[in-house]
Amino acid sequence: MKLGITANAEIPEAIKMSRVVMSKLEGQNVVLESGIARLFGRPGMPIEDMDVDVLITVGGDGTILRSLQRTNAPILGINAGALGFLTEVTEPFLSAGIDRLLSGDYFVEDRIKVATKVAGTRLYDATNESVVHTAHVAKIRHFHVYVDDQLAMDVRADGIIVSTPTGSTCYAMSVGGPVIDPRMDAFVIAPMAPFKFATRPLVVPSTSRIQLELSRPKPCLCVIDGQHEHPLEGDEPTEFSRAEARSRFVRFERDFYDRLREKLVCSP
């Protein structure tokens, strides 16, 4: 098994845990991402150039999302951040998690991604969500949202979120969207701060082609997974659909609802 390692170098705990991971993998076929490699004085390479069976990420959900924009390898997320909803291993179980990985005692969970095209140009695919929002604070926009060429929303709002089931527990949830079981092939279309109170999020099949237009061209931003920004003038055709590739996660347990209760639901 060939393994890659990347980490969020801005989190001291991630550096500390990366040292533990590297120690556990001593003697294994391991390649380091360039940034973390420099910290440890070792050779490394960009994630895009890694040909690995599993990529180990040490950090939070942002570290995972950035990595998934650059690799199709399965991700084993080790949580050194705050929430870490997408991660699989916490510090107390770090050693046991690496042992299970090396022994093959795991499965790979696939999740759908959103493909985004702006004026025909394909941006990064999104594991959580693709968002188009105003380029200026407190400036509302008038959006037309089409699903398979049918007008689905005519809404004045701060922006529109197109979310996967994975992202339904993230940005889309914060604006009132539903939590979607990750086994479902569906997208959530969620308006951000809509002017009309009755405007609600929509759940549509992931086979849908979603198109976004502005009533009048005004500057906006398209943001992929909170990691990548693409400026819009406002007159570009913007389209969302299901990506060909999927996000893949190394899992040890099938515990989505346990994770949901632990991370997002307050105990009584």
NUMARSE-371287 format. One record per atom (N, C-alpha, C): atom name; x, y, z. Coordinates in steps of 0.02 Angstrom, whole numbers, m for minus. Example, Ala and Ser with C-alpha at 12.3 -4.5 7.8 and 13.67 -1.06 7.14 Angstrom:
% residues 2
R site   east  north     up
R    N    660   m284    390
R   CA    615   m225    390
R    C    660   m165    390
R    N    642   m112    354
R   CA    684    m53    357
R    C    645      2    394
END
This chain:
% residues 268
R site   east  north     up
R    N     42    m60      0
R   CA      0      0      0
R    C     44     62      0
R    N     29    108    m46
R   CA     64    172    m48
R    C     20    225    m17
R    N     47    262     32
R   CA      8    310     70
R    C     36    381     61
R    N    m10    429     58
R   CA     10    499     58
R    C    m10    532    123
R    N     25    584    142
R   CA      8    621    203
R    C      8    696    187
R    N    m45    730    208
R   CA    m47    802    207
R    C    m76    826    273
R    N    m61    888    291
R   CA    m83    915    355
R    C    m92    990    350
R    N   m132   1017    394
R   CA   m141   1089    399
R    C    m85   1117    443
R    N    m36   1148    410
R   CA     24   1171    446
R    C      9   1230    492
R    N    m51   1259    487
R   CA    m69   1315    530
R    C    m98   1292    597
R    N   m108   1227    605
R   CA   m135   1200    667
R    C    m78   1163    703
R    N    m52   1189    758
R   CA      3   1156    793
R    C    m13   1083    811
R    N    m74   1069    830
R   CA    m93   1001    847
R    C    m87    954    786
R    N   m100    981    727
R   CA    m94    941    666
R    C    m22    921    653
R    N     25    967    666
R   CA     96    952    657
R    C    117    897    706
R    N     95    905    768
R   CA    111    855    819
R    C     83    786    801
R    N     20    784    778
R   CA    m10    720    760
R    C     21    691    697
R    N     43    735    652
R   CA     77    711    591
R    C    141    674    608
R    N    176    698    659
R   CA    238    663    680
R    C    221    593    705
R    N    166    587    741
R   CA    145    522    766
R    C    127    475    708
R    N     91    503    659
R   CA     72    463    600
R    C    134    439    563
R    N    182    484    552
R   CA    243    465    517
R    C    282    413    555
R    N    282    418    620
R   CA    316    368    661
R    C    283    300    654
R    N    216    299    655
R   CA    179    237    648
R    C    189    205    579
R    N    204    247    530
R   CA    211    222    461
R    C    284    212    441
R    N    328    215    489
R   CA    399    204    475
R    C    409    137    440
R    N    443    139    383
R   CA    455     77    345
R    C    403     64    292
R    N    348    102    292
R   CA    296     95    242
R    C    312    139    181
R    N    277    127    127
R   CA    286    167     66
R    C    244    231     73
R    N    277    285     92
R   CA    242    347    110
R    C    270    405     70
R    N    226    449     46
R   CA    247    511     13
R    C    213    569     49
R    N    250    623     59
R   CA    225    681     95
R    C    205    736     47
R    N    153    773     64
R   CA    134    832     26
R    C    188    885     38
R    N    199    927    m12
R   CA    256    974    m12
R    C    260   1017     51
R    N    203   1045     72
R   CA    203   1090    130
R    C    226   1056    193
R    N    197    999    209
R   CA    215    964    270
R    C    285    935    264
R    N    306    917    203
R   CA    373    890    193
R    C    426    941    210
R    N    415   1005    192
R   CA    464   1057    207
R    C    472   1065    283
R    N    417   1060    319
R   CA    421   1067    392
R    C    464   1014    424
R    N    463    955    395
R   CA    500    899    422
R    C    567    887    387
R    N    584    932    340
R   CA    648    925    306
R    C    653    863    263
R    N    597    843    233
R   CA    596    784    190
R    C    572    802    120
R    N    585    758     72
R   CA    560    771      4
R    C    484    763      3
R    N    452    799    m42
R   CA    379    795    m48
R    C    357    813   m118
R    N    292    814   m128
R   CA    263    831   m193
R    C    193    857   m183
R    N    166    894   m233
R   CA     97    917   m229
R    C     49    858   m228
R    N     m9    868   m197
R   CA    m59    814   m194
R    C    m79    791   m264
R    N    m82    839   m312
R   CA   m102    822   m380
R    C    m56    770   m411
R    N      7    768   m389
R   CA     55    723   m420
R    C     62    657   m382
R    N     26    649   m327
R   CA     31    588   m288
R    C     m9    531   m321
R    N     23    474   m327
R   CA    m11    413   m350
R    C    m14    366   m290
R    N    m65    376   m248
R   CA    m68    339   m185
R    C   m133    300   m179
R    N   m132    249   m137
R   CA   m193    209   m125
R    C   m239    243    m75
R    N   m210    279    m27
R   CA   m248    316     23
R    C   m209    380     40
R    N   m245    436     45
R   CA   m215    498     68
R    C   m238    511    139
R    N   m191    517    185
R   CA   m206    533    255
R    C   m203    608    263
R    N   m257    638    288
R   CA   m259    710    301
R    C   m261    721    376
R    N   m220    767    400
R   CA   m218    784    471
R    C   m238    857    478
R    N   m294    870    508
R   CA   m320    938    514
R    C   m394    935    527
R    N   m432    977    492
R   CA   m504    977    499
R    C   m538    963    433
R    N   m601    982    428
R   CA   m638    970    367
R    C   m610   1009    308
R    N   m584   1069    321
R   CA   m555   1109    268
R    C   m496   1074    234
R    N   m455   1040    274
R   CA   m399   1003    247
R    C   m423    948    201
R    N   m476    914    220
R   CA   m505    861    179
R    C   m533    890    114
R    N   m571    944    119
R   CA   m603    973     60
R    C   m551    999     10
R    N   m498   1030     35
R   CA   m444   1053    m11
R    C   m412    993    m45
R    N   m402    940     m8
R   CA   m370    881    m37
R    C   m413    848    m90
R    N   m479    845    m77
R   CA   m525    813   m124
R    C   m532    851   m189
R    N   m512    915   m189
R   CA   m511    952   m252
R    C   m451    934   m295
R    N   m405    896   m266
R   CA   m342    883   m301
R    C   m325    809   m308
R    N   m367    765   m280
R   CA   m353    694   m285
R    C   m417    654   m288
R    N   m414    596   m319
R   CA   m470    548   m318
R    C   m457    491   m271
R    N   m401    494   m235
R   CA   m384    440   m188
R    C   m431    442   m128
R    N   m445    385    m98
R   CA   m484    384    m36
R    C   m448    424     19
R    N   m487    459     60
R   CA   m460    502    113
R    C   m471    470    181
R    N   m419    465    221
R   CA   m426    449    292
R    C   m414    514    330
R    N   m468    542    357
R   CA   m463    605    392
R    C   m448    597    466
R    N   m396    629    489
R   CA   m378    628    560
R    C   m392    698    588
R    N   m434    702    639
R   CA   m458    766    663
R    C   m409    799    710
R    N   m383    856    688
R   CA   m342    899    731
R    C   m372    968    735
R    N   m434    974    710
R   CA   m468   1038    709
R    C   m522   1042    763
R    N   m577   1076    747
R   CA   m631   1085    796
R    C   m685   1032    787
R    N   m729   1042    737
R   CA   m785    996    728
R    C   m763    931    695
R    N   m731    936    638
R   CA   m707    877    603
R    C   m761    828    585
R    N   m816    853    555
R   CA   m873    809    539
R    C   m854    756    487
R    N   m809    773    441
R   CA   m791    725    388
R    C   m734    679    408
R    N   m700    694    464
R   CA   m643    653    484
R    C   m666    587    513
R    N   m621    539    517
R   CA   m637    472    542
R    C   m602    455    606
R    N   m544    486    618
R   CA   m502    466    675
R    C   m489    527    720
R    N   m498    517    785
R   CA   m480    569    834
R    C   m415    548    868
R    N   m384    596    904
R   CA   m318    584    933
R    C   m315    522    978
R    N   m364    509   1021
R   CA   m359    450   1065
R    C   m356    384   1026
R    N   m382    384    964
R   CA   m385    323    925
R    C   m339    325    864
R    N   m290    371    867
R   CA   m245    380    811
R    C   m205    317    795
R    N   m174    289    846
R   CA   m133    229    836
R    C   m175    170    811
R    N   m233    161    841
R   CA   m277    105    821
R    C   m301    115    750
R    N   m315    178    731
R   CA   m339    192    664
R    C   m287    175    611
R    N   m225    194    624
R   CA   m171    177    576
R    C   m162    102    571
R    N   m166     67    627
R   CA   m160     m6    627
R    C   m215    m37    584
R    N   m276    m13    591
R   CA   m331    m41    551
R    C   m322    m26    477
R    N   m296     33    461
R   CA   m283     50    392
R    C   m232      1    362
R    N   m177     m9    398
R   CA   m124    m52    372
R    C   m145   m125    366
R    N   m191   m146    409
R   CA   m214   m215    407
R    C   m271   m226    358
R    N   m295   m172    327
R   CA   m349   m177    279
R    C   m418   m182    312
R    N   m422   m166    376
R   CA   m485   m171    412
R    C   m525   m106    406
R    N   m549    m93    345
R   CA   m587    m32    332
R    C   m627    m43    268
R    N   m673      4    254
R   CA   m708      5    190
R    C   m706     76    163
R    N   m721     83     99
R   CA   m720    149     67
R    C   m791    171     52
R    N   m809    229     77
R   CA   m875    258     67
R    C   m872    310     12
R    N   m916    304    m38
R   CA   m919    351    m93
R    C   m972    404    m80
R    N   m957    466    m99
R   CA  m1005    521    m94
R    C  m1007    559   m160
R    N  m1066    581   m180
R   CA  m1071    618   m243
R    C  m1042    688   m235
R    N  m1021    717   m292
R   CA   m993    785   m293
R    C  m1033    828   m343
R    N  m1027    893   m334
R   CA  m1059    941   m380
R    C  m1007    966   m430
R    N  m1023    962   m493
R   CA   m982    992   m546
R    C  m1010   1061   m561
R    N   m967   1111   m566
R   CA   m987   1180   m579
R    C   m954   1205   m643
R    N   m995   1233   m687
R   CA   m969   1265   m748
R    C   m992   1337   m749
R    N   m944   1381   m762
R   CA   m958   1452   m769
R    C   m936   1474   m839
R    N   m984   1496   m879
R   CA   m970   1515   m949
R    C   m932   1459   m985
R    N   m952   1397   m971
R   CA   m923   1339  m1004
R    C   m859   1314   m974
R    N   m830   1351   m925
R   CA   m768   1331   m893
R    C   m782   1289   m831
R    N   m753   1231   m827
R   CA   m764   1186   m770
R    C   m719   1208   m712
R    N   m750   1221   m655
R   CA   m713   1237   m595
R    C   m698   1173   m556
R    N   m668   1179   m497
R   CA   m658   1121   m454
R    C   m726   1089   m438
R    N   m728   1023   m432
R   CA   m788    990   m408
R    C   m794   1000   m333
R    N   m856   1001   m308
R   CA   m868   1015   m237
R    C   m893    953   m202
R    N   m862    938   m145
R   CA   m886    884   m103
R    C   m945    907    m60
R    N   m941    968    m34
R   CA   m995    996      7
R    C  m1045   1036    m34
R    N  m1021   1092    m62
R   CA  m1068   1135    m97
R    C  m1032   1183   m144
R    N  m1070   1206   m192
R   CA  m1050   1261   m236
R    C  m1098   1318   m222
R    N  m1071   1378   m211
R   CA  m1111   1435   m190
R    C  m1099   1494   m237
R    N  m1153   1526   m257
R   CA  m1147   1591   m291
R    C  m1179   1643   m245
R    N  m1139   1692   m225
R   CA  m1166   1744   m181
R    C  m1141   1812   m202
R    N  m1169   1863   m173
R   CA  m1152   1932   m191
R    C  m1078   1946   m179
R    N  m1050   1987   m221
R   CA   m979   2005   m214
R    C   m970   2060   m162
R    N  m1025   2092   m141
R   CA  m1021   2147    m93
R    C  m1068   2133    m35
R    N  m1047   2151     25
R   CA  m1087   2140     85
R    C  m1152   2179     81
R    N  m1207   2146    103
R   CA  m1273   2177    108
R    C  m1301   2201     41
R    N  m1281   2168    m13
R   CA  m1309   2184    m79
R    C  m1347   2123   m104
R    N  m1413   2128   m107
R   CA  m1454   2072   m128
R    C  m1452   2064   m204
R    N  m1465   2003   m227
R   CA  m1467   1989   m299
R    C  m1533   1954   m316
R    N  m1554   1961   m379
R   CA  m1615   1929   m402
R    C  m1595   1869   m445
R    N  m1607   1808   m418
R   CA  m1586   1747   m451
R    C  m1645   1710   m483
R    N  m1632   1683   m543
R   CA  m1678   1635   m574
R    C  m1642   1567   m572
R    N  m1674   1517   m541
R   CA  m1645   1451   m536
R    C  m1688   1402   m576
R    N  m1655   1368   m624
R   CA  m1690   1320   m667
R    C  m1667   1249   m650
R    N  m1714   1203   m648
R   CA  m1699   1132   m640
R    C  m1723   1096   m702
R    N  m1677   1069   m740
R   CA  m1694   1035   m803
R    C  m1737   1081   m847
R    N  m1715   1143   m853
R   CA  m1745   1193   m897
R    C  m1813   1219   m873
R    N  m1834   1199   m813
R   CA  m1896   1226   m784
R    C  m1879   1275   m729
R    N  m1912   1333   m729
R   CA  m1900   1382   m677
R    C  m1922   1355   m610
R    N  m1874   1347   m564
R   CA  m1890   1319   m498
R    C  m1891   1372   m444
R    N  m1850   1424   m450
R   CA  m1848   1478   m402
R    C  m1840   1544   m438
R    N  m1877   1593   m416
R   CA  m1870   1662   m438
R    C  m1864   1702   m373
R    N  m1803   1716   m352
R   CA  m1793   1737   m283
R    C  m1742   1793   m277
R    N  m1756   1841   m234
R   CA  m1707   1891   m215
R    C  m1674   1867   m151
R    N  m1608   1861   m152
R   CA  m1572   1831    m95
R    C  m1499   1853    m97
R    N  m1464   1837    m43
R   CA  m1392   1851    m41
R    C  m1353   1802    m85
R    N  m1382   1745    m99
R   CA  m1347   1695   m140
R    C  m1387   1631   m144
R    N  m1359   1583   m182
R   CA  m1389   1518   m191
R    C  m1337   1465   m176
R    N  m1355   1416   m135
R   CA  m1311   1359   m119
R    C  m1337   1297   m155
R    N  m1293   1263   m190
R   CA  m1309   1197   m218
R    C  m1266   1146   m181
R    N  m1299   1105   m140
R   CA  m1263   1062    m93
R    C  m1274    988   m107
R    N  m1223    949    m94
R   CA  m1229    876    m94
R    C  m1257    853    m27
R    N  m1275    788    m20
R   CA  m1293    763     46
R    C  m1237    773     97
R    N  m1175    767     76
R   CA  m1119    779    121
R    C  m1121    851    147
R    N  m1134    898    103
R   CA  m1137    968    123
R    C  m1201    989    156
R    N  m1250    944    159
R   CA  m1314    961    190
R    C  m1307    972    265
R    N  m1253    949    295
R   CA  m1240    961    366
R    C  m1194   1021    376
R    N  m1183   1059    323
R   CA  m1136   1114    327
R    C  m1172   1181    312
R    N  m1150   1215    259
R   CA  m1176   1281    243
R    C  m1251   1280    231
R    N  m1275   1231    192
R   CA  m1346   1227    175
R    C  m1389   1220    238
R    N  m1365   1182    286
R   CA  m1403   1173    348
R    C  m1408   1239    386
R    N  m1355   1280    383
R   CA  m1355   1343    420
R    C  m1405   1393    393
R    N  m1429   1384    331
R   CA  m1480   1429    303
R    C  m1548   1395    301
R    N  m1556   1340    338
R   CA  m1622   1309    344
R    C  m1633   1248    301
R    N  m1581   1222    268
R   CA  m1589   1163    226
R    C  m1594   1100    267
R    N  m1621   1046    239
R   CA  m1629    983    275
R    C  m1564    943    275
R    N  m1557    899    325
R   CA  m1502    851    326
R    C  m1521    793    280
R    N  m1477    776    234
R   CA  m1489    722    186
R    C  m1443    664    201
R    N  m1471    604    208
R   CA  m1431    544    218
R    C  m1382    538    159
R    N  m1317    528    173
R   CA  m1267    527    119
R    C  m1276    470     69
R    N  m1318    421     86
R   CA  m1331    367     38
R    C  m1377    389    m18
R    N  m1409    447    m11
R   CA  m1455    472    m61
R    C  m1419    510   m116
R    N  m1442    502   m178
R   CA  m1416    540   m234
R    C  m1462    599   m247
R    N  m1447    654   m212
R   CA  m1490    713   m217
R    C  m1449    776   m204
R    N  m1475    832   m228
R   CA  m1445    897   m213
R    C  m1496    939   m175
R    N  m1470    984   m133
R   CA  m1511   1034   m100
R    C  m1496   1101   m133
R    N  m1548   1137   m153
R   CA  m1541   1205   m178
R    C  m1569   1251   m124
R    N  m1525   1290    m93
R   CA  m1545   1330    m35
R    C  m1530   1403    m46
R    N  m1580   1447    m46
R   CA  m1567   1519    m51
R    C  m1540   1546     15
R    N  m1495   1594     11
R   CA  m1466   1625     70
R    C  m1501   1690     85
R    N  m1531   1694    145
R   CA  m1567   1754    167
R    C  m1615   1779    114
R    N  m1663   1738     93
R   CA  m1710   1760     41
R    C  m1754   1816     66
R    N  m1772   1861     20
R   CA  m1814   1918     37
R    C  m1884   1895     57
R    N  m1910   1844     22
R   CA  m1976   1818     37
R    C  m1970   1761     87
R    N  m2006   1768    142
R   CA  m2001   1719    197
R    C  m2022   1649    174
R    N  m2069   1645    128
R   CA  m2096   1580    107
R    C  m2049   1542     60
R    N  m1996   1573     38
R   CA  m1948   1538     m6
R    C  m1909   1487     34
R    N  m1914   1424     14
R   CA  m1883   1370     52
R    C  m1834   1330      9
R    N  m1787   1294     40
R   CA  m1741   1252      3
R    C  m1778   1197    m35
R    N  m1748   1176    m90
R   CA  m1775   1121   m131
R    C  m1728   1062   m130
R    N  m1755   1002   m131
R   CA  m1716    941   m139
R    C  m1732    914   m208
R    N  m1681    904   m250
R   CA  m1691    880   m318
R    C  m1646    820   m332
R    N  m1664    779   m380
R   CA  m1621    721   m397
R    C  m1551    744   m419
R    N  m1501    705   m404
R   CA  m1433    724   m424
R    C  m1422    719   m499
R    N  m1470    688   m534
R   CA  m1466    685   m607
R    C  m1488    751   m639
R    N  m1513    797   m598
R   CA  m1538    860   m624
R    C  m1482    904   m651
R    N  m1500    947   m699
R   CA  m1456   1000   m722
R    C  m1484   1065   m695
R    N  m1444   1097   m653
R   CA  m1467   1158   m619
R    C  m1432   1218   m651
R    N  m1471   1267   m671
R   CA  m1444   1327   m703
R    C  m1462   1388   m662
R    N  m1416   1435   m660
R   CA  m1425   1495   m620
R    C  m1415   1556   m665
R    N  m1463   1602   m661
R   CA  m1458   1665   m698
R    C  m1474   1722   m650
R    N  m1444   1780   m664
R   CA  m1461   1841   m628
R    C  m1509   1883   m670
R    N  m1558   1913   m637
R   CA  m1605   1955   m673
R    C  m1569   2014   m706
R    N  m1521   2043   m669
R   CA  m1479   2096   m696
R    C  m1406   2080   m679
R    N  m1361   2084   m728
R   CA  m1291   2067   m714
R    C  m1261   2113   m660
R    N  m1238   2083   m607
R   CA  m1203   2118   m554
R    C  m1149   2071   m526
R    N  m1094   2099   m500
R   CA  m1039   2056   m478
R    C  m1059   2007   m423
R    N  m1035   1946   m430
R   CA  m1046   1892   m381
R    C   m982   1853   m373
R    N   m983   1806   m327
R   CA   m928   1758   m318
R    C   m957   1688   m320
R    N   m922   1643   m354
R   CA   m937   1572   m350
R    C   m884   1540   m305
R    N   m905   1509   m251
R   CA   m859   1482   m201
R    C   m870   1406   m197
R    N   m817   1369   m206
R   CA   m819   1296   m205
R    C   m794   1270   m138
R    N   m837   1238   m100
R   CA   m819   1208    m36
R    C   m784   1256     12
R    N   m797   1320      4
R   CA   m766   1370     48
R    C   m691   1377     37
R    N   m664   1346    m15
R   CA   m592   1343    m26
R    C   m570   1381    m88
R    N   m611   1383   m139
R   CA   m591   1410   m204
R    C   m643   1462   m226
R    N   m620   1523   m242
R   CA   m664   1577   m263
R    C   m654   1593   m337
R    N   m710   1604   m371
R   CA   m708   1623   m441
R    C   m753   1684   m450
R    N   m726   1743   m469
R   CA   m767   1803   m476
R    C   m813   1798   m537
R    N   m873   1825   m530
R   CA   m922   1827   m584
R    C   m942   1899   m598
R    N   m951   1915   m662
R   CA   m978   1980   m680
R    C  m1054   1981   m672
R    N  m1084   1921   m675
R   CA  m1156   1915   m665
R    C  m1195   1898   m727
R    N  m1162   1898   m785
R   CA  m1197   1880   m846
R    C  m1174   1813   m875
R    N  m1132   1778   m838
R   CA  m1107   1713   m861
R    C  m1158   1658   m847
R    N  m1171   1614   m895
R   CA  m1213   1555   m880
R    C  m1177   1510   m830
R    N  m1212   1493   m777
R   CA  m1183   1453   m723
R    C  m1225   1390   m715
R    N  m1191   1332   m715
R   CA  m1226   1269   m717
R    C  m1197   1220   m666
R    N  m1240   1182   m634
R   CA  m1220   1133   m584
R    C  m1249   1064   m603
R    N  m1209   1013   m593
R   CA  m1231    945   m608
R    C  m1190    896   m567
R    N  m1208    833   m571
R   CA  m1170    782   m534
R    C  m1104    768   m570
R    N  m1050    771   m532
R   CA   m983    758   m561
R    C   m975    683   m576
R    N   m930    670   m623
R   CA   m916    600   m641
R    C   m882    564   m583
R    N   m833    597   m552
R   CA   m796    567   m497
R    C   m833    577   m432
R    N   m817    537   m383
R   CA   m847    542   m317
R    C   m793    553   m264
R    N   m814    584   m210
R   CA   m769    588   m152
R    C   m769    519   m118
R    N   m710    499    m95
R   CA   m705    433    m63
R    C   m672    440      5
R    N   m702    408     54
R   CA   m679    412    123
R    C   m664    343    150
R    N   m608    337    184
R   CA   m593    275    222
R    C   m634    277    286
R    N   m673    225    296
R   CA   m715    221    355
R    C   m703    155    392
R    N   m709    158    457
R   CA   m703     98    499
R    C   m771     75    524
R    N   m819    121    530
R   CA   m886    105    554
R    C   m937    141    511
R    N   m998    112    506
R   CA  m1054    145    473
R    C  m1094    182    527
R    N  m1074    244    540
R   CA  m1099    279    599
R    C  m1124    349    584
R    N  m1155    360    526
R   CA  m1176    427    507
R    C  m1222    458    560
R    N  m1271    420    584
R   CA  m1318    450    632
R    C  m1288    458    701
R    N  m1242    415    720
R   CA  m1204    426    782
R    C  m1164    491    776
R    N  m1132    499    720
R   CA  m1092    559    708
R    C  m1136    622    708
R    N  m1195    616    677
R   CA  m1241    672    674
R    C  m1262    693    744
R    N  m1278    645    787
R   CA  m1298    661    855
R    C  m1241    691    895
R    N  m1182    662    886
R   CA  m1123    684    924
R    C  m1101    754    905
R    N  m1100    768    840
R   CA  m1071    830    815
R    C  m1120    888    813
R    N  m1183    873    796
R   CA  m1229    927    779
R    C  m1291    932    823
R    N  m1306    881    861
R   CA  m1366    882    903
R    C  m1347    887    976
R    N  m1375    937   1010
R   CA  m1360    945   1081
R    C  m1392    889   1121
R    N  m1358    866   1172
R   CA  m1386    815   1216
R    C  m1441    846   1258
R    N  m1494    805   1276
R   CA  m1548    832   1316
R    C  m1524    850   1386
END
